């Protein structure tokens, strides 16, 4: 099994997404790298997008939690993404943004209905281990809720609850846009 650092290097940070989720524009990529983000559609609680990054097509779905809990005073944008990068042979990459910096070496628990998965973290981002991405996405397609539990670098515990309504249709849209079978 690969270490978190090696896997993190293989997982590219999510494409440009903006504040207010449905126009999410992560300032993770530089303006020269990211091109216009196009919305493929809003599917209940998930939105599908496509864009060009470094000359290659990227497709992703995004959602924000319906409920976020924790004893914090300030927190940034919170969202979950599933990304396809065909040119890098990366498909169904599960990424969660906490809106705060995770504690060093922290793990995050992602639950889909009654199935639990451990994610590794770097900064304010959590990823599934490569071998778990497809399994999580399969569970998301079948499930109704997703709960993400983590802790900040200050020890503040959070619980974010997502609806999975529309995730299957949104994933079908990005599968088609990025020619994923």
C-alpha positions, 0 to 999 in steps of 0.5 A: 500500500502506498503512503499518504504522501505518495498517494497525495502526490498522485491525486491532483488538487481539484479543479478551479471551483468558486465560493458559493459552491455552484460556482466553486472556483478553488484558487488551487490552480493558477489562472494560467492553468485553469480555463473557463469552468462550464456547468454541465447541469444541476442534479438536485444536490450535486452539480456537474462541471467540466473545464480545461486544465493544462490543455486537458479536459477535467470533469467533476461533480460537487456538493456542499453539506446540508448540515455542518456541525462543530464548535468553531467560530469561523470556517471556510467553504466546505464541499465534496468533489468527485473528479475525472482527469482522463489525461492523467488516468485518474477517475472517480477521485473523491476529495473533501474540503473541510474549510479548515486545516486538518491536524497533522497526520489526521484521518477523516471518516467518510460514511455512506449510509452504514459503510465507513471509509478512512481518508488521508489529509493534507492541509484542508483537503482529504482524499480516499486511498486510490483503491477506495475511490471507486468503492466510495463512489459505488456506495454514493450512487446507492446511498442517500446520505454521506457524513464526513467527520474530521478534526481541525489542527486545533482539535475542533471536531466537525461533522458534515452531512451531505445529501446524495440526491442527484449524485448518480445523474451528476456522475453520469453527466461527467462520465459522458463529458469525459468519455468514461465508461 
